[in-house]
Amino acid sequence: MTLQEAIDQYIVWRRAHGAKFESSAGILYRFCASIGDDIDSDSVTDLEVRRFLEGNGALTRYRMNKYGALANFYRYAIGRGYASRSPLPEDEPRKQRSTPPYIYSHEELGRLFGAIDSCCESAVQLNADTLRLLLLLLYGAGLRSCEAFRLTLEDVDLQSAMLTVHSTKFFKSRLVPVGPQLADQLVRYAGERVSWPLPQGKDSSFLANLDGTPVNKRTALGALSRVRLATGIHGKEGTQSPGLHSFRHSFAVHRLIAWYRQGADVQRLLPSLSIYLGHASLAGTQVYLSMTPELLQQASLRFESYARGGNDE
């Protein structure tokens, strides 16, 4: 099988499993063009790969992406017999650990939500109710900010307390049930929302500015920054700056901590959390298990109980 044919099949396979797979596909096509599309997929040399990766210096983001795309492709190719080995260099510079996200504490969340009204008093577009519900959807339902912005009136089933999330990060849609407290907030907000312009009827944005236009990320980040400034929440060294996505991360970490404290079987429940968050694989959810000292402490206490012969159920 030629390299071109193997890459084509791999891209089709990835997309059939729900990945948009655009940037990595572009990298693989450029790799194929640099080697020759009619070469046998098992004839690529180590030197050709090194040339494509460009040198042995510091690991840039682009080089890291190229290495990752090729590594995943060759795992696929070897598993299907299209290649007998991987020509990727074993001495590739190590990937730097990404900065962990900021996790809001319960006390910080209380301060943030408590300050929204006063910080949005002079708002002419994004009012306090819309900002509050946006943050509640990110923390209470674990949505990505882009998913919350794309919600339409049709996507919010108030009777069933269910959200329909379309075109997610991994090219899939999912249903997201919400708890009774968030459901009450959705009902209250929906009552206000229908009095604002509805330019597309039921397909109008659920989270909207006062003129009915969709809320955008830049406006929301600006509003959140004002609230954080007012409450003195500036983040901390060694973590990413607290932002919109931090609410989703906080939801996942706080859910895991609660399960540990309840004595629940976290490993058994982890796939359910992964599905709820819309992760493509369990690995995307497992990273939360070591994200905060409090979570590590709860896991350590569970292990100590197990080691002493305690009940781990």
Backbone as CSV, one residue per row, in Angstrom:
resi,resn,N_x,N_y,N_z,CA_x,CA_y,CA_z,C_x,C_y,C_z
1,MET,0.845,-1.196,0.000,0.000,0.000,0.000,0.882,1.248,0.000
2,THR,0.507,2.231,-0.807,1.296,3.456,-0.859,1.047,4.304,0.386
3,LEU,1.971,5.220,0.622,1.820,6.125,1.767,0.545,6.951,1.629
4,GLN,0.263,7.422,0.409,-0.943,8.216,0.174,-2.195,7.427,0.518
5,GLU,-2.254,6.184,0.086,-3.432,5.353,0.347,-3.607,5.094,1.846
6,ALA,-2.497,4.825,2.533,-2.567,4.564,3.979,-3.039,5.802,4.729
7,ILE,-2.528,6.968,4.341,-2.939,8.209,4.999,-4.412,8.496,4.719
8,ASP,-4.843,8.291,3.483,-6.255,8.502,3.142,-7.168,7.622,3.995
9,GLN,-6.794,6.363,4.140,-7.608,5.444,4.929,-7.633,5.848,6.397
10,TYR,-6.482,6.292,6.904,-6.398,6.704,8.307,-7.282,7.917,8.574
11,ILE,-7.262,8.882,7.668,-8.086,10.083,7.848,-9.564,9.731,7.817
12,VAL,-9.952,8.879,6.897,-11.351,8.430,6.837,-11.738,7.732,8.138
13,TRP,-10.849,6.901,8.651,-11.112,6.167,9.905,-11.281,7.118,11.072
14,ARG,-10.417,8.120,11.196,-10.508,9.079,12.302,-11.823,9.865,12.236
15,ARG,-12.183,10.298,11.031,-13.411,11.082,10.892,-14.652,10.228,11.114
16,ALA,-14.567,8.957,10.766,-15.694,8.052,11.014,-15.917,7.840,12.502
17,HIS,-14.879,8.073,13.309,-14.982,7.939,14.761,-15.265,9.278,15.446
18,GLY,-15.694,10.269,14.674,-16.195,11.501,15.266,-15.250,12.677,15.311
19,ALA,-14.013,12.509,14.858,-13.055,13.624,14.899,-13.188,14.477,13.645
20,LYS,-13.120,15.798,13.804,-13.087,16.674,12.627,-11.801,16.446,11.857
21,PHE,-10.690,16.326,12.587,-9.402,15.901,12.033,-8.994,16.736,10.830
22,GLU,-8.886,18.026,11.035,-8.513,18.927,9.955,-7.024,19.282,9.996
23,SER,-6.555,19.776,11.149,-5.157,20.203,11.224,-4.201,19.018,11.064
24,SER,-4.499,17.906,11.729,-3.626,16.726,11.618,-3.656,16.152,10.207
25,ALA,-4.820,16.198,9.564,-4.902,15.727,8.183,-4.015,16.581,7.280
26,GLY,-4.023,17.891,7.505,-3.163,18.769,6.719,-1.694,18.445,6.906
27,ILE,-1.304,18.149,8.145,0.091,17.779,8.426,0.463,16.498,7.685
28,LEU,-0.431,15.519,7.725,-0.136,14.243,7.069,-0.053,14.395,5.551
29,TYR,-0.901,15.233,4.977,-0.827,15.458,3.533,0.471,16.173,3.150
30,ARG,0.919,17.124,4.005,2.192,17.793,3.732,3.356,16.817,3.864
31,PHE,3.258,15.909,4.838,4.278,14.872,5.004,4.340,13.998,3.760
32,CYS,3.179,13.604,3.275,3.113,12.748,2.083,3.712,13.464,0.880
33,ALA,3.414,14.767,0.728,3.941,15.531,-0.402,5.457,15.666,-0.316
34,SER,5.978,15.769,0.913,7.432,15.920,1.071,8.178,14.620,0.806
35,ILE,7.516,13.483,1.003,8.154,12.177,0.812,7.933,11.661,-0.605
36,GLY,6.701,11.845,-1.093,6.307,11.274,-2.385,5.098,10.386,-2.182
37,ASP,3.988,10.700,-2.855,2.743,9.996,-2.562,2.707,8.563,-3.072
38,ASP,3.617,8.192,-3.998,3.582,6.835,-4.524,4.588,5.906,-3.850
39,ILE,5.275,6.387,-2.814,6.213,5.540,-2.088,5.446,4.534,-1.239
40,ASP,6.032,3.371,-1.038,5.387,2.368,-0.196,5.331,2.876,1.239
41,SER,4.215,2.629,1.916,4.025,3.166,3.270,5.037,2.626,4.272
42,ASP,5.693,1.509,3.935,6.678,0.938,4.852,8.108,1.271,4.437
43,SER,8.261,2.195,3.471,9.601,2.505,2.961,10.119,3.869,3.389
44,VAL,9.375,4.573,4.223,9.801,5.890,4.685,10.987,5.726,5.625
45,THR,12.020,6.517,5.432,13.227,6.386,6.248,13.220,7.350,7.432
46,ASP,14.068,7.031,8.405,14.205,7.901,9.575,14.676,9.293,9.168
47,LEU,15.584,9.358,8.199,16.129,10.650,7.766,15.038,11.512,7.144
48,GLU,14.172,10.910,6.355,13.081,11.664,5.724,12.141,12.240,6.772
49,VAL,11.892,11.462,7.811,11.036,11.957,8.889,11.709,13.092,9.629
50,ARG,13.002,12.951,9.911,13.738,14.022,10.609,13.711,15.314,9.798
51,ARG,13.872,15.198,8.493,13.838,16.382,7.641,12.470,17.057,7.706
52,PHE,11.426,16.258,7.728,10.077,16.826,7.809,9.859,17.512,9.153
53,LEU,10.394,16.913,10.217,10.241,17.513,11.543,11.132,18.741,11.718
54,GLU,12.172,18.846,10.892,13.042,20.027,10.862,13.894,20.184,12.115
55,GLY,14.984,19.422,12.144,16.026,19.659,13.137,15.829,18.971,14.465
56,ASN,16.761,19.237,15.372,16.760,18.613,16.684,16.757,19.651,17.802
57,GLY,16.278,20.853,17.503,16.274,21.920,18.501,15.118,21.800,19.471
58,ALA,14.793,22.962,20.067,13.697,22.976,21.042,12.391,22.572,20.383
59,LEU,11.548,21.974,21.161,10.279,21.458,20.648,9.268,22.598,20.546
60,THR,9.086,23.114,19.326,8.086,24.147,19.111,6.700,23.515,19.066
61,ARG,5.672,24.355,19.183,4.303,23.846,19.132,4.021,23.165,17.803
62,TYR,4.482,23.766,16.695,4.208,23.187,15.382,4.913,21.843,15.220
63,ARG,6.179,21.785,15.669,6.903,20.516,15.570,6.225,19.445,16.443
64,MET,5.773,19.831,17.604,5.084,18.899,18.483,3.831,18.344,17.803
65,ASN,3.102,19.236,17.108,1.896,18.794,16.409,2.229,17.833,15.274
66,LYS,3.320,18.119,14.564,3.724,17.224,13.475,4.129,15.854,14.019
67,TYR,4.903,15.865,15.090,5.342,14.589,15.671,4.125,13.777,16.149
68,GLY,3.180,14.458,16.809,1.999,13.762,17.307,1.154,13.178,16.191
69,ALA,0.980,13.934,15.108,0.188,13.443,13.977,0.835,12.211,13.350
70,LEU,2.160,12.247,13.190,2.860,11.107,12.601,2.854,9.904,13.538
71,ALA,3.033,10.146,14.823,3.044,9.039,15.786,1.703,8.307,15.783
72,ASN,0.615,9.058,15.779,-0.715,8.439,15.758,-0.951,7.686,14.450
73,PHE,-0.500,8.267,13.341,-0.665,7.597,12.050,0.091,6.283,12.023
74,TYR,1.331,6.281,12.510,2.117,5.047,12.445,1.603,3.972,13.403
75,ARG,1.002,4.371,14.509,0.366,3.359,15.365,-0.763,2.670,14.607
76,TYR,-1.530,3.461,13.879,-2.614,2.916,13.057,-2.045,2.023,11.953
77,ALA,-1.006,2.521,11.242,-0.454,1.784,10.111,0.170,0.457,10.546
78,ILE,0.879,0.455,11.668,1.501,-0.772,12.170,0.433,-1.765,12.612
79,GLY,-0.619,-1.254,13.260,-1.688,-2.126,13.730,-2.428,-2.826,12.606
80,ARG,-2.407,-2.250,11.412,-3.104,-2.841,10.265,-2.159,-3.460,9.249
81,GLY,-0.881,-3.522,9.575,0.083,-4.178,8.701,0.534,-3.335,7.525
82,TYR,0.221,-2.010,7.524,0.666,-1.151,6.425,2.125,-0.735,6.609
83,ALA,2.618,-0.853,7.816,4.014,-0.542,8.118,4.495,-1.524,9.171
84,SER,5.774,-1.862,9.102,6.318,-2.830,10.059,6.965,-2.152,11.258
85,ARG,7.255,-0.849,11.131,7.892,-0.121,12.226,7.601,1.366,12.066
86,SER,7.889,2.124,13.106,7.742,3.575,13.047,9.106,4.206,12.774
87,PRO,9.210,5.076,11.761,10.488,5.737,11.466,10.695,7.021,12.271
88,LEU,9.860,7.277,13.240,9.997,8.503,14.029,11.205,8.403,14.958
89,PRO,11.935,9.508,15.156,13.119,9.484,16.028,12.734,9.231,17.480
90,GLU,13.523,8.401,18.160,13.258,8.099,19.560,13.815,9.164,20.498
91,ASP,14.733,10.021,19.981,15.351,11.041,20.817,14.685,12.406,20.629
92,GLU,13.419,12.393,20.250,12.685,13.645,20.067,12.660,14.436,21.374
93,PRO,12.867,15.770,21.323,12.797,16.567,22.553,11.477,16.359,23.272
94,ARG,11.532,16.334,24.588,10.326,16.069,25.359,9.347,17.229,25.297
95,LYS,8.095,16.855,25.221,7.026,17.855,25.252,6.950,18.491,26.636
96,GLN,6.897,19.815,26.653,6.761,20.499,27.926,5.365,20.270,28.490
97,ARG,5.306,20.072,29.804,4.012,19.866,30.437,3.173,21.128,30.318
98,SER,1.934,20.963,29.916,1.065,22.119,29.770,0.704,22.675,31.144
99,THR,0.475,23.970,31.196,0.107,24.621,32.447,-1.284,24.170,32.857
100,PRO,-1.457,23.699,34.086,-2.783,23.220,34.506,-3.792,24.357,34.557
101,PRO,-5.051,24.057,34.311,-6.081,25.099,34.345,-6.345,25.575,35.767
102,TYR,-6.926,26.744,35.874,-7.290,27.284,37.177,-8.600,26.637,37.621
103,ILE,-8.652,26.217,38.883,-9.861,25.630,39.452,-10.406,26.588,40.506
104,TYR,-11.599,27.104,40.269,-12.222,27.994,41.244,-12.614,27.199,42.495
105,SER,-12.389,27.776,43.657,-12.876,27.160,44.897,-14.355,27.491,45.058
106,HIS,-15.035,26.757,45.934,-16.448,27.040,46.194,-16.612,28.457,46.751
107,GLU,-15.659,28.872,47.570,-15.731,30.215,48.148,-15.582,31.275,47.060
108,GLU,-14.677,31.054,46.114,-14.497,31.998,45.008,-15.729,32.048,44.120
109,LEU,-16.334,30.904,43.884,-17.551,30.884,43.070,-18.660,31.699,43.732
110,GLY,-18.774,31.567,45.054,-19.768,32.336,45.783,-19.539,33.831,45.640
111,ARG,-18.280,34.251,45.727,-17.946,35.665,45.568,-18.226,36.157,44.157
112,LEU,-17.874,35.350,43.169,-18.100,35.741,41.783,-19.580,35.945,41.482
113,PHE,-20.375,34.948,41.835,-21.809,35.050,41.541,-22.461,36.171,42.349
114,GLY,-21.929,36.415,43.539,-22.475,37.475,44.372,-22.185,38.869,43.856
115,ALA,-21.156,39.007,43.019,-20.746,40.325,42.534,-21.276,40.644,41.136
116,ILE,-21.943,39.703,40.487,-22.363,39.909,39.096,-23.321,41.087,38.952
117,ASP,-24.318,41.182,39.825,-25.320,42.248,39.693,-24.688,43.635,39.743
118,SER,-23.836,43.863,40.735,-23.233,45.184,40.885,-22.265,45.497,39.752
119,CYS,-21.604,44.484,39.212,-20.627,44.708,38.147,-21.284,44.926,36.779
120,CYS,-22.547,44.542,36.653,-23.236,44.663,35.364,-24.341,45.719,35.387
121,GLU,-24.334,46.579,36.400,-25.395,47.582,36.531,-25.484,48.501,35.316
122,SER,-24.345,48.851,34.741,-24.331,49.797,33.629,-24.255,49.101,32.267
123,ALA,-24.463,47.785,32.223,-24.362,47.047,30.964,-25.439,47.497,29.982
124,VAL,-25.066,47.692,28.735,-26.023,48.085,27.704,-26.368,46.914,26.788
125,GLN,-25.613,45.815,26.878,-25.884,44.651,26.047,-25.950,43.369,26.876
126,LEU,-24.798,42.942,27.403,-24.739,41.709,28.196,-25.105,42.030,29.637
127,ASN,-26.338,41.719,30.024,-26.773,42.089,31.376,-26.404,41.015,32.390
128,ALA,-26.702,41.290,33.651,-26.308,40.403,34.746,-26.958,39.032,34.624
129,ASP,-28.231,38.982,34.234,-28.929,37.698,34.153,-28.305,36.773,33.113
130,THR,-27.909,37.344,31.983,-27.308,36.517,30.928,-25.919,36.044,31.327
131,LEU,-25.121,36.941,31.902,-23.789,36.523,32.350,-23.905,35.455,33.420
132,ARG,-24.820,35.624,34.360,-24.988,34.651,35.435,-25.361,33.284,34.865
133,LEU,-26.309,33.258,33.942,-26.733,31.967,33.397,-25.627,31.329,32.571
134,LEU,-24.873,32.133,31.842,-23.738,31.576,31.094,-22.790,30.847,32.028
135,LEU,-22.404,31.504,33.119,-21.463,30.880,34.053,-22.081,29.665,34.741
136,LEU,-23.389,29.717,34.996,-24.061,28.563,35.594,-24.075,27.367,34.644
137,LEU,-24.233,27.633,33.346,-24.213,26.545,32.371,-22.824,25.922,32.272
138,LEU,-21.782,26.752,32.381,-20.415,26.237,32.315,-20.082,25.422,33.563
139,TYR,-20.518,25.907,34.716,-20.201,25.204,35.964,-21.249,24.156,36.314
140,GLY,-22.523,24.461,36.117,-23.576,23.533,36.529,-23.829,22.404,35.551
141,ALA,-23.513,22.623,34.252,-23.721,21.577,33.246,-22.414,21.163,32.578
142,GLY,-21.306,21.788,32.965,-20.008,21.407,32.418,-19.855,21.683,30.937
143,LEU,-20.588,22.666,30.395,-20.492,22.954,28.969,-19.199,23.679,28.636
144,ARG,-18.719,23.500,27.419,-17.688,24.367,26.871,-18.354,25.709,26.564
145,SER,-17.586,26.789,26.616,-18.190,28.101,26.371,-18.793,28.179,24.972
146,CYS,-18.121,27.595,23.970,-18.658,27.631,22.611,-19.982,26.882,22.522
147,GLU,-20.139,25.821,23.315,-21.403,25.080,23.323,-22.528,25.913,23.927
148,ALA,-22.212,26.637,24.990,-23.218,27.491,25.624,-23.629,28.622,24.698
149,PHE,-22.666,29.231,24.004,-22.980,30.333,23.090,-23.863,29.871,21.936
150,ARG,-23.718,28.601,21.522,-24.473,28.110,20.367,-25.875,27.622,20.713
151,LEU,-26.208,27.527,21.988,-27.548,27.055,22.364,-28.612,27.980,21.781
152,THR,-29.649,27.377,21.200,-30.795,28.137,20.730,-31.983,27.878,21.656
153,LEU,-33.039,28.643,21.471,-34.251,28.406,22.253,-34.759,26.983,22.047
154,GLU,-34.615,26.478,20.823,-35.068,25.126,20.508,-34.245,24.068,21.234
155,ASP,-33.003,24.389,21.547,-32.094,23.418,22.181,-32.347,23.248,23.675
156,VAL,-33.115,24.150,24.264,-33.336,24.128,25.712,-34.743,23.611,25.991
157,ASP,-34.834,22.363,26.421,-36.116,21.734,26.743,-36.399,21.971,28.225
158,LEU,-37.211,22.975,28.503,-37.475,23.344,29.892,-38.289,22.283,30.614
159,GLN,-39.188,21.634,29.915,-40.043,20.630,30.551,-39.256,19.408,30.997
160,SER,-38.299,18.991,30.174,-37.502,17.802,30.499,-36.186,18.153,31.181
161,ALA,-35.907,19.441,31.353,-34.628,19.897,31.922,-33.460,19.258,31.166
162,MET,-33.492,19.438,29.835,-32.511,18.796,28.968,-31.984,19.800,27.947
163,LEU,-30.668,19.789,27.750,-30.041,20.629,26.743,-29.579,19.754,25.580
164,THR,-29.781,20.222,24.361,-29.233,19.551,23.189,-28.041,20.355,22.711
165,VAL,-26.876,19.746,22.767,-25.636,20.420,22.397,-25.213,19.911,21.024
166,HIS,-25.163,20.818,20.044,-24.851,20.454,18.661,-23.406,20.785,18.317
167,SER,-22.858,20.039,17.341,-21.547,20.350,16.747,-20.500,20.637,17.802
168,THR,-20.259,19.659,18.647,-19.299,19.832,19.723,-17.880,19.730,19.189
169,LYS,-16.931,19.795,20.108,-15.514,19.774,19.749,-15.162,18.559,18.905
170,PHE,-15.826,17.435,19.130,-15.480,16.209,18.422,-16.543,15.828,17.392
171,PHE,-17.231,16.876,16.845,-18.104,16.695,15.692,-19.327,15.841,16.013
172,LYS,-19.753,15.862,17.277,-20.907,15.079,17.692,-21.884,15.968,18.441
173,SER,-23.111,15.486,18.561,-24.102,16.166,19.386,-24.398,15.284,20.588
174,ARG,-24.872,15.902,21.670,-25.194,15.116,22.855,-26.318,15.787,23.636
175,LEU,-26.994,14.991,24.448,-28.026,15.490,25.346,-27.417,15.668,26.725
176,VAL,-27.685,16.813,27.355,-27.119,17.113,28.665,-28.255,17.402,29.648
177,PRO,-28.566,16.447,30.532,-29.580,16.725,31.562,-29.011,17.673,32.614
178,VAL,-29.863,18.515,33.172,-29.409,19.460,34.197,-30.182,19.226,35.488
179,GLY,-29.575,19.620,36.594,-30.196,19.457,37.900,-31.323,20.443,38.138
180,PRO,-32.103,20.223,39.191,-33.282,21.061,39.445,-32.968,22.531,39.674
181,GLN,-31.852,22.860,40.344,-31.536,24.259,40.579,-31.212,24.993,39.287
182,LEU,-30.407,24.369,38.444,-30.098,24.983,37.161,-31.343,25.023,36.280
183,ALA,-32.168,23.993,36.360,-33.410,23.976,35.575,-34.297,25.156,35.954
184,ASP,-34.373,25.476,37.236,-35.168,26.631,37.674,-34.605,27.933,37.094
185,GLN,-33.290,28.042,37.050,-32.663,29.235,36.492,-32.936,29.347,34.991
186,LEU,-32.955,28.217,34.310,-33.255,28.211,32.878,-34.686,28.694,32.617
187,VAL,-35.618,28.215,33.435,-37.019,28.623,33.281,-37.167,30.127,33.520
188,ARG,-36.523,30.621,34.553,-36.625,32.047,34.879,-36.036,32.896,33.753
189,TYR,-34.873,32.490,33.266,-34.219,33.260,32.204,-35.037,33.202,30.909
190,ALA,-35.573,32.030,30.597,-36.370,31.877,29.369,-37.568,32.818,29.381
191,GLY,-38.141,33.031,30.568,-39.261,33.964,30.678,-38.863,35.380,30.312
192,GLU,-37.627,35.760,30.645,-37.127,37.078,30.268,-36.735,37.113,28.794
193,ARG,-36.138,36.034,28.349,-35.580,36.005,26.990,-36.640,36.228,25.920
194,VAL,-37.843,35.731,26.115,-38.881,35.858,25.075,-39.349,37.293,24.895
195,SER,-39.029,38.174,25.851,-39.424,39.578,25.708,-38.394,40.378,24.922
196,TRP,-37.254,39.774,24.602,-36.229,40.433,23.796,-36.413,40.019,22.340
197,PRO,-35.777,40.703,21.415,-35.921,40.336,19.994,-35.536,38.877,19.735
198,LEU,-36.283,38.247,18.846,-36.037,36.859,18.446,-35.849,36.839,16.932
199,PRO,-34.696,37.239,16.454,-34.490,37.404,15.002,-34.681,36.134,14.193
200,GLN,-34.493,34.974,14.812,-34.640,33.709,14.085,-35.688,32.802,14.724
201,GLY,-36.601,33.377,15.458,-37.633,32.581,16.101,-37.053,31.593,17.092
202,LYS,-37.489,30.348,17.016,-37.003,29.310,17.926,-35.522,29.001,17.743
203,ASP,-34.969,29.401,16.590,-33.546,29.168,16.331,-32.683,30.333,16.802
204,SER,-33.289,31.322,17.474,-32.527,32.435,18.014,-31.668,31.971,19.181
205,SER,-30.587,32.677,19.429,-29.687,32.325,20.525,-30.418,32.378,21.857
206,PHE,-30.218,31.343,22.669,-30.817,31.328,24.002,-30.142,32.368,24.890
207,LEU,-28.806,32.355,24.916,-28.044,33.377,25.638,-27.862,34.561,24.700
208,ALA,-28.499,35.668,25.018,-28.503,36.784,24.077,-28.255,38.111,24.765
209,ASN,-27.772,39.058,23.978,-27.702,40.436,24.434,-29.114,41.019,24.457
210,LEU,-29.252,42.194,25.020,-30.577,42.791,25.163,-31.235,43.109,23.821
211,ASP,-30.437,43.215,22.762,-31.020,43.457,21.443,-31.282,42.172,20.679
212,GLY,-31.113,41.025,21.341,-31.399,39.735,20.722,-30.240,39.116,19.981
213,THR,-29.121,39.819,19.852,-27.963,39.255,19.157,-27.243,38.253,20.053
214,PRO,-26.560,37.274,19.461,-25.864,36.269,20.266,-24.749,36.876,21.110
215,VAL,-24.554,36.331,22.291,-23.421,36.734,23.130,-22.151,36.167,22.509
216,ASN,-21.097,36.972,22.426,-19.838,36.442,21.909,-18.818,36.309,23.028
217,LYS,-17.786,35.529,22.757,-16.805,35.200,23.785,-16.057,36.432,24.283
218,ARG,-15.733,37.324,23.388,-14.964,38.503,23.785,-15.742,39.347,24.803
219,THR,-17.031,39.555,24.545,-17.853,40.333,25.463,-17.970,39.634,26.810
220,ALA,-18.180,38.315,26.770,-18.323,37.556,28.007,-17.039,37.578,28.832
221,LEU,-15.896,37.447,28.156,-14.612,37.492,28.869,-14.390,38.855,29.510
222,GLY,-14.788,39.907,28.799,-14.645,41.243,29.365,-15.486,41.419,30.608
223,ALA,-16.724,40.911,30.561,-17.613,41.007,31.717,-17.076,40.188,32.888
224,LEU,-16.572,38.980,32.596,-16.014,38.140,33.651,-14.778,38.795,34.262
225,SER,-13.967,39.438,33.447,-12.764,40.108,33.963,-13.130,41.206,34.955
226,ARG,-14.206,41.930,34.675,-14.642,42.986,35.600,-15.096,42.385,36.926
227,VAL,-15.784,41.260,36.859,-16.246,40.599,38.082,-15.065,40.056,38.872
228,ARG,-14.096,39.457,38.183,-12.914,38.931,38.872,-12.117,40.049,39.526
229,LEU,-12.016,41.184,38.828,-11.288,42.322,39.379,-11.970,42.824,40.644
230,ALA,-13.292,42.863,40.609,-14.048,43.353,41.761,-13.940,42.419,42.958
231,THR,-13.756,41.138,42.703,-13.704,40.150,43.786,-12.281,39.754,44.153
232,GLY,-11.299,40.309,43.454,-9.908,40.022,43.795,-9.441,38.632,43.422
233,ILE,-10.044,38.025,42.417,-9.642,36.687,41.975,-8.757,36.856,40.745
234,HIS,-7.461,36.687,40.930,-6.500,36.961,39.866,-5.753,35.714,39.413
235,GLY,-6.081,34.572,39.945,-5.337,33.373,39.597,-4.143,33.194,40.504
236,LYS,-3.316,32.225,40.162,-2.132,31.969,40.978,-1.017,31.419,40.103
237,GLU,0.187,31.518,40.615,1.348,31.076,39.858,1.278,29.582,39.582
238,GLY,1.655,29.211,38.364,1.679,27.796,38.000,0.392,27.286,37.392
239,THR,-0.600,28.165,37.218,-1.845,27.758,36.574,-2.191,28.756,35.480
240,GLN,-3.097,28.358,34.608,-3.592,29.263,33.596,-4.415,30.369,34.255
241,SER,-4.582,31.457,33.541,-5.401,32.547,34.056,-6.852,32.078,34.171
242,PRO,-7.538,32.389,35.264,-8.939,31.956,35.399,-9.816,32.608,34.340
243,GLY,-10.542,31.800,33.612,-11.395,32.302,32.546,-12.688,31.521,32.455
244,LEU,-13.341,31.597,31.313,-14.616,30.909,31.131,-14.456,29.395,31.242
245,HIS,-13.407,28.858,30.604,-13.241,27.403,30.595,-12.914,26.858,31.984
246,SER,-12.447,27.732,32.872,-12.135,27.298,34.237,-13.389,26.818,34.965
247,PHE,-14.554,27.308,34.584,-15.794,26.866,35.228,-16.083,25.408,34.883
248,ARG,-15.858,25.025,33.644,-16.041,23.626,33.233,-15.048,22.721,33.952
249,HIS,-13.777,23.133,34.014,-12.776,22.350,34.739,-13.154,22.235,36.219
250,SER,-13.647,23.322,36.789,-14.029,23.315,38.208,-15.191,22.363,38.447
251,PHE,-16.144,22.342,37.514,-17.267,21.407,37.619,-16.759,19.969,37.716
252,ALA,-15.848,19.591,36.813,-15.353,18.210,36.781,-14.590,17.858,38.056
253,VAL,-13.709,18.748,38.491,-12.903,18.478,39.693,-13.787,18.412,40.932
254,HIS,-14.717,19.347,41.068,-15.597,19.339,42.241,-16.496,18.094,42.265
255,ARG,-16.901,17.625,41.082,-17.721,16.405,41.019,-16.910,15.200,41.498
256,LEU,-15.666,15.112,41.077,-14.810,14.003,41.498,-14.536,14.045,43.001
257,ILE,-14.263,15.231,43.525,-14.026,15.364,44.967,-15.259,14.925,45.746
258,ALA,-16.437,15.340,45.272,-17.678,14.961,45.953,-17.860,13.446,45.940
259,TRP,-17.552,12.807,44.821,-17.680,11.344,44.752,-16.724,10.663,45.730
260,TYR,-15.496,11.148,45.791,-14.547,10.564,46.735,-15.060,10.707,48.168
261,ARG,-15.557,11.875,48.523,-16.046,12.108,49.881,-17.264,11.254,50.201
262,GLN,-18.065,10.960,49.169,-19.248,10.126,49.370,-18.908,8.637,49.433
263,GLY,-17.651,8.308,49.136,-17.245,6.912,49.123,-17.668,6.175,47.872
264,ALA,-17.971,6.923,46.806,-18.427,6.292,45.566,-17.256,5.640,44.833
265,ASP,-17.587,4.727,43.924,-16.592,4.060,43.092,-16.253,4.996,41.929
266,VAL,-15.227,5.821,42.112,-14.906,6.863,41.136,-14.514,6.266,39.788
267,GLN,-13.738,5.193,39.790,-13.314,4.593,38.527,-14.507,4.090,37.720
268,ARG,-15.512,3.586,38.417,-16.718,3.113,37.718,-17.534,4.278,37.177
269,LEU,-17.540,5.404,37.903,-18.334,6.561,37.499,-17.637,7.443,36.471
270,LEU,-16.332,7.292,36.344,-15.567,8.163,35.449,-16.076,8.132,34.001
271,PRO,-16.426,6.951,33.427,-16.969,6.961,32.058,-18.249,7.780,31.921
272,SER,-19.074,7.782,32.969,-20.308,8.576,32.922,-19.984,10.061,32.865
273,LEU,-18.991,10.492,33.641,-18.575,11.891,33.611,-17.988,12.235,32.245
274,SER,-17.250,11.306,31.661,-16.652,11.527,30.351,-17.724,11.754,29.291
275,ILE,-18.776,10.939,29.331,-19.880,11.092,28.376,-20.600,12.412,28.598
276,TYR,-20.832,12.754,29.857,-21.540,13.992,30.186,-20.775,15.212,29.674
277,LEU,-19.445,15.182,29.795,-18.611,16.300,29.361,-18.396,16.323,27.853
278,GLY,-18.742,15.237,27.170,-18.559,15.185,25.731,-17.133,14.924,25.307
279,HIS,-16.363,14.215,26.148,-14.991,13.880,25.785,-14.974,12.764,24.755
280,ALA,-13.978,12.799,23.877,-13.874,11.778,22.837,-13.425,10.440,23.409
281,SER,-12.687,10.466,24.513,-12.207,9.233,25.134,-12.093,9.450,26.639
282,LEU,-11.937,8.362,27.355,-11.816,8.433,28.809,-10.552,9.160,29.237
283,ALA,-9.528,9.130,28.391,-8.260,9.784,28.736,-8.452,11.279,28.968
284,GLY,-9.380,11.892,28.225,-9.636,13.308,28.393,-10.215,13.652,29.750
285,THR,-10.870,12.684,30.386,-11.469,12.894,31.700,-10.510,12.500,32.818
286,GLN,-9.683,11.513,32.568,-8.761,11.023,33.597,-7.761,12.080,34.041
287,VAL,-7.478,13.072,33.181,-6.510,14.100,33.566,-6.983,14.873,34.788
288,TYR,-8.287,14.915,35.032,-8.803,15.653,36.186,-8.441,14.986,37.508
289,LEU,-8.103,13.704,37.469,-7.859,12.958,38.698,-6.640,13.469,39.471
290,SER,-5.737,14.157,38.800,-4.540,14.664,39.482,-4.420,16.174,39.354
291,MET,-5.551,16.864,39.260,-5.509,18.285,38.915,-5.363,19.215,40.111
292,THR,-5.799,18.813,41.296,-5.704,19.701,42.458,-5.194,18.936,43.677
293,PRO,-4.552,19.623,44.611,-4.090,18.964,45.844,-5.247,18.337,46.614
294,GLU,-6.398,18.997,46.626,-7.533,18.447,47.368,-7.997,17.126,46.767
295,LEU,-8.016,17.056,45.441,-8.426,15.821,44.788,-7.418,14.715,45.034
296,LEU,-6.138,15.047,44.984,-5.103,14.052,45.273,-5.194,13.571,46.718
297,GLN,-5.534,14.486,47.624,-5.675,14.105,49.023,-6.842,13.138,49.206
298,GLN,-7.955,13.424,48.546,-9.107,12.532,48.656,-8.786,11.150,48.091
299,ALA,-8.063,11.124,46.971,-7.670,9.837,46.391,-6.719,9.095,47.320
300,SER,-5.814,9.844,47.963,-4.868,9.235,48.898,-5.597,8.643,50.098
301,LEU,-6.571,9.364,50.624,-7.350,8.851,51.755,-8.093,7.578,51.368
302,ARG,-8.620,7.560,50.140,-9.319,6.361,49.677,-8.354,5.185,49.604
303,PHE,-7.152,5.427,49.088,-6.173,4.348,48.967,-5.742,3.844,50.338
304,GLU,-5.547,4.772,51.279,-5.153,4.371,52.629,-6.224,3.485,53.260
305,SER,-7.479,3.857,53.053,-8.578,3.051,53.590,-8.567,1.655,52.977
306,TYR,-8.330,1.613,51.657,-8.281,0.330,50.958,-7.113,-0.520,51.450
307,ALA,-5.942,0.152,51.646,-4.744,-0.583,52.068,-4.906,-1.162,53.468
308,ARG,-5.706,-0.484,54.300,-5.938,-0.976,55.658,-7.042,-2.018,55.707
309,GLY,-7.567,-2.339,54.536,-8.622,-3.362,54.488,-10.010,-2.794,54.641
310,GLY,-10.144,-1.443,54.496,-11.449,-0.806,54.614,-12.303,-1.069,53.405
311,ASN,-13.561,-0.701,53.506,-14.501,-0.888,52.402,-14.291,0.194,51.370
312,ASP,-14.013,-0.172,50.138,-13.757,0.801,49.079,-14.949,0.971,48.156
313,GLU,-16.070,0.520,48.567,-17.268,0.646,47.725,-17.925,1.980,47.939
